[in-house]
Amino acid sequence: MFPSRFMPCPECGGSVERAEQESHACDPERRLDFRMFLLREEILSFERQFHEFADTRDGRFETWVASRTVRGRP
């Protein structure tokens, strides 16, 4: 079996030719997109936990305090 001519960059996920791996420079936007892709499960888990907390008595109170703080009320 022959090895693939291209390999994914571990930093940005881009397809890089093996011969050009040393000179490859990741695009910052692509690197960010790739990191967000890798963190997608953690982000979804955080959102679920946040919504679960927001539905509790303490969560509703924290939401009320935050809205007052944003509006400049003590």
Buried (B, 14 or more C-beta within 10 A) or exposed (E): EEEEEBBEBEEBBBEBEEEEEEEEEBEEEBBEEBEEEEEEEEEEEEEEEEEEEEEEEEBEEEEEEEEEEEEEEE
